[in-house]
């Protein structure tokens, strides 16, 4: 068993006093309570640095871990039992981890007490969902209306080679020199590299207010624990709202090599940009990696064109092995984004004009039945096919690393995906290449597919 430690800590930052009802829900271990959710997300942030992308394994390793919210006259305290010892130094919790723990508590309380079930947020509509995403980000203090556009969202895999990691760090460094901030999925690999590079660049530019925003959700956070550089952590309630937060908050997107999670993000983004209402939307997208990633992006490009049509190439550009060119292009494009927002009287801090179809907002629960029923054929508009392909990749991510997905695969076997023959061939070739390149699991771990193509 790993070394553990028990302690009682106070939340940091602006964690207000909780009501007795809120405290009781956080303690409630029933299905309607929030204790299990708080426990899983808290263990994830406390395990930062543990080299594992298996959410179920983490929970089983620390099965004796528990967290209790204690109500006191001066506020609340968190009682931790058998927490990972690496979250502490000489018995005192590391401040960055304590901040992340406070963010987890803040977002769980806010989402489940103020968003879900509240009459002013109709999550069955596009407007209601977008409004909810806005309020969660505002509650977290992530929206900065006084700042010019500067957020480069960086996507990429947690399981990447050292060469790809160093390249992502170099791109982050060049972005940081141009005073751009970084937003990622908050985990390791291509999510950590850009932040690390930008952190050094911001120090050289004497930027004391550099932003390293990490956006996660309860299902993935245990497999991709927040890296130590994240200074603004937001835990959205599900993957769909997490993805919407990225594209509403960001001013440009940089995509590094990755696996099915990165493919899911690409299909989400391009499916939105292909919607007719977004034909003139200013949201720059750059695919980039070292020379060794050229074949990877060539395969991604071919898959996108074969499935979504030639017009999809107008929505992104590919720059290989040139961090300076990536950063210059992104800086220039974000300047154009600022002018576009001014011309259309849109906010700098939240992209209200972007149309997101309900197919991309509705929560997809990847059960075996739902995965088998996905419409994977070309007899539908390109943005609708992109939405269904996104769901397929989301299900594979769940089966790879999420606790509930892993349990479902163990109980019922691999997910079955049905598609028309040519599309199935394209899917098979791309997924097989991800497996061959070691992009499905962390280095040194054998990958057993959680899906079968029928």
N, C-alpha and C positions, 0 to 999 in steps of 0.2 A: 504493500500500500504506500502511496506517496505521502510525504510529510504534510501535515495539516496544522492549523492553528485556529484557536477560538478567540474572539475579541468582540468588543462593543464599540461602534464608531458612530459619529454624527454625520449626516449628509452635508455636502459642501454646496456652495453657491446659493441660489435663491429657492431652496426647498421650503415652502411655507408649511405652517402647522397643518396637520391632517385632522379631519373630523374623526369622531369615534367610529362612524359608519365606514369611512375609508380604511381606517386601521383594521376594522373587523373583516373587511373584504380581502385585505392583503394577508390576513391570518387564516382565512377560510380555505381549507384543503379540499372542499367539495368541488365538483365540476363547475359550479357557478361562482366559485371564489377565485381569487387572484394569486393565492400563495404559490401554486405550482409554476405559474408564469414568472413571478418574481424570482423564485428560486432558480429556475433554468437560466434566465437572463443574467442574474447576479453571478452565478457560477461561471458563466461565459466570460464576463469582464474580469473576474478574479483569476481566471486561468490564462490571461494574456501571456504569450511567450511559450506556452505548451505546444509542441509540434504535433498537432493532431487536427484532422478535418472531419472527424467522426463524432457528431453530436451525441449519439447514443453511447458511444464508448466513454465520452467525458462524463456523462451522467452516471454511468455504472462505476467508473473509477472513483468518483466522489459521491457515492450513494448515501454516505452519512452526513453530507453537507446540508446545512439548513440555515435559514435566515428568518428572523422574527422582528417585526416592527414594534417598538416599545414606545408608548405614548407617555410623555412627561410634561410637566407644567411649562418647561422652557423649550418645548419642541419635541421632535421625535429622535430616537436613536435606533440603530440597526444592530441586532445581536446576531453575530455570525458564529456558527458551530462547525468545526472541522472544515474550515476554508483552506484553499491551496496556500501553503506557507510562502510561496514565491511572491504573493501579493503584499508581503510585509518586509520591512527592514528593521531588525532589532525589535520585533514585536509591534511595530507601528506601520499601519497601512501606507503604501506609496501614494502620494497625493494624487497623481494622475489617475490611478485606479479608483481612488475614492471619488474623484470627480465623475468618472464613468459610472460608478455605482449609483451616484446621486442622479445622473441623467436617466438611468434605467428606471429608478423609482419615480422620477418626475413624469416620464412619458407613459408609464403603465397607469399611474393614477389619473393623469389627464385624459388619456384615450378612453379608458373604461368608465370614467365618471362624467366626462364632459362631452365626449364625441359619440360613442356607441349608445344607441337608444335615446339620444337627446333629440327632441322634436325639431330643433333648428338645423340638424344635419341629416338630410335624407340621403343615406348612402346608396340608395337604389337609383339615384339620378347622377348624371355627369356633373351638374352644377354643385350638388350636395357633396359629392366626393372631392372635387377640386377645392371646395371651401373648407372641408375637413383637413385636407393636406396642408392648406395654408395655415389654419389655426394651430395645427400640431407644430409646424415649423416656427410660427410666431411665438408659441409658448416656450419653445426651446431657445429662443433668442437668436435664431439662425438668420432671420430676415433683417437686413441692414439697409433701410431705405436711403440713408445718408451717403452710401458708398457708390462709386461708379462701378459698372459691370467689371468683374475681375475673376469670376469663379470658373476654373477649368475643371470639369468633371472628368476623372480618369477611371476608365474601366479596364479590367484585365484579370487574368487568372490568379488564384492563390497558389497553384502548383505550376511554377515556371522555372526555367533554368536560371543558373547564376548569370549567364550572359544577358538574358532577357530582363532579369531583375536590375542589373547594373544599367542597362539601357533605359529602363523606366525611371531610374534615379537620375540619370543624365538629362532626360527630357524634363523631369520635375525641376532640376537645377536651372535649366534654361528658362522655363516658365517663371520660376521664382525671381530670376534676374530681371525679368520684365514685369515684376510686381504683380504677378497673377497669383491667386489663391488656389488651393487644391481641395477638391471634394471627391471622395472615393467611397467604396463599400466598407471601408474602415479596417479590413483584415490585413493579412500578410501578402507577400508576393507583389504583384503589380498594383496593389492598393497601398502598400507601405512605401514602395520605391519612390514614386513621385513626391510623396510628402517628405521623405528624407532628403531628397535633392533640393526641394523648394525651401526646406527649413534652413539649409546651409546658405542658399542664395539670399533668402530674406535677411539672414544675419549679416551677410556682406553688404546688403543694401540698407542695413540698419532699420529694417522694418520690425518694429516691436509688436505689431498687431497682425502678423501673418496668420491666416486661417487655414486649418487642416480639418475639414469637416468630414465626419464619418457617418454615413446613413446605413442603418441595418434594420433588421426585423427579427422577431422572436424565433422564427424557424431556422434562420441561418447563422445567428450570432454565436451559437455554441461551436459551429464549425469554422467560423471566421471571426475570432475574438478581436475586439478593437486593438489596433497596434498602439504603442505608447505615444506616437506623435499626434494622434487625434486630440484636438483641444476643443472640439464641438461635436459631441456625440448625440445623434437622434435615433431613437428606436421607433420606427413606424409600425403600425399594427399588422401589416402583411406585405408580401412582395410587390403586389400591384401598386400600393400607395408608396412604397419605397421607390419604385421606378418612376412614378409620377413626381415624387419629390425631387429626384435627380434632374429631370428635364424642365421642371418649373423653376428650380433654383439656379441651375447652371446657365452659363452664357456661352459655353462651347464644350464639345465632347472630344476627348482623346481616348482611343481604344488601343490597348496593348494586346499581345497574344493571350489567349486563355482557352478555356474548355467550354462545356455546355452552358455554364452560367454566363460567360461572356457572349456566347451565341444568343442566349435568351435576351440579353440587354440590347444587342445589335438589332435583333428582329423587332423588339419593342420599339426602339427608337425609329428605325426606318419605316416600320408599319405606320407610325404616327405621321412621319414626314411625308409619306406617300398619300395621306388623306387629302382629297382635293382642296379642303379648306386651308391647308398648310402649304400650298404650292409656292408661296413667296416668303415663307417664314425664315427669319435670320437666326439660324442655329447651326454653326459650323461643326463638322464632324471630320476627324482625321484618324485613319487607321495607321499605326506605326509600330515598328519593332526593329531589331538589329537585322543584319543581312541574313542571318539564319532563319528569320521569320518571314522571309519573302514568299516562300512556298505556302506557308500557313495562310497569309492574307490573299494569295492568289486563289487558294481553294475556297476561302470565304467569299471572295469576289465572284467566283464562278457559281457558287451555290446561290448567292443572292440574285444574280442575273437570271439563272436558270429557273428559279422559283418565283421571283417577283417581277421579272422583266427588265429590259435594258434601262428603262427610266430610273431605276434605283441608283445607278452609278452617278446620277446628278446630285445625290444627297450626301456623298462623302468623297474624300480623296485619300490616296494611299501614299505615304512618305516613308521610305525605307532607309534606315541607318543614317539619319541626319537629325539629331536632336535640335540643332539650331534652327533648321528650316521649319521644323514642327512648331517651335516656340514663336518664331517670327510670324508664321502664318496664323497661329492662334491669337497672338496679340493683335495683329491687324484685323482679323475677323471679328474679334470681340469689340474693337473700336467701331466696326460697322454695325454690330449688334446694338451698341449704345445709340448710334445715329438712327437706326431703325426704330428703337423704342421711343426716341424723342419724336420722330416723324409720326408715329402712330399713337403717341400719348399713352404709352404702356409703361408700367412700373419697371424700374431697374432690378428690383429685388425678387420679383415673382412674375413668371411668364403667363399672364392671364390670357393672352390672345391665342395661345396654342390650343388647337382642337384635339382632344383625346377621345376617340370613340369608346363607347361603353364596352366593346369587346376587350379593350385593354385595361379597363378599370374594374370589371367584375372579378371578384375573388375566385380563383380557380383552385379547387381542392383536388390534388392529383390522386384520386382513387384509381383502382384498377379499371373500374367501369368507365370513369371519366376519360382516362387515357385511351382506352380502346375505342371510345366513341368520337374522338377528335376528327374533324373534317380535314383530312390532309390530301387535298386535290386542288387542281388549278381551275376548276369550274366555279370560281368565286373571285371577287375583286382582290387585287394584290394586297391591300391593307388588311383584309379579312383573313387571307391565307397566312400573312405574317403573324396575326394574332393567334391563330391555331398552332403554328409552328412554335411560337413563343411559349404557349402552354405545354407543348410536348417537351421542350427543353427544360421548362420549369419542373415538370414531373421527374425528369431524369436527375436534375439537381437534387430534388427531394429524396429520391431513392439512393443517391450517392452519399449525401452528408447529413440530411436532416433526421432527427430522432424518429418522428412519426413515419417518414418515408422508409427508413431502414427497417422499422418494425413491420410495415406493410409488406415489404419485399420478403422478409423472413417468414411471414405468415402465409402469403399467397403466391410467392414466386415473382418473377420479373414482370414488369408492365409489358403489355402487348400493344404495339402501335400498328395501325392499318393505314396504308397509303396507296395511291396509284403507283404502278410499277416504276415509271421513270423517276418520280419524286422519291420513292423508296430507295432507289439506287443512289440518288444524290445524298439522301440522309445517311445511308449505310456507309458510303465512302467518306463522308465528313466525320461521322462519329468514330469510324474505325481509325481514321488518321489521328483523332484526339487521343484514343487509347494508345496507339503506337508511339505517339510523342510524349506519353506520360502526363497528359493534361487532365486526367480524371481524378487522380489522387496525388497526395504529396509524394515527393521522391522517396523511393525505397519501399513503397507500399504497393502490393499487387491489387490490380483493379479487376473486380468481378462485375460484369455488366448487370445493371438492374433493369434492363429492357430487352425486348425481342422485337425485331421488325418482321411483320407478317406480310 
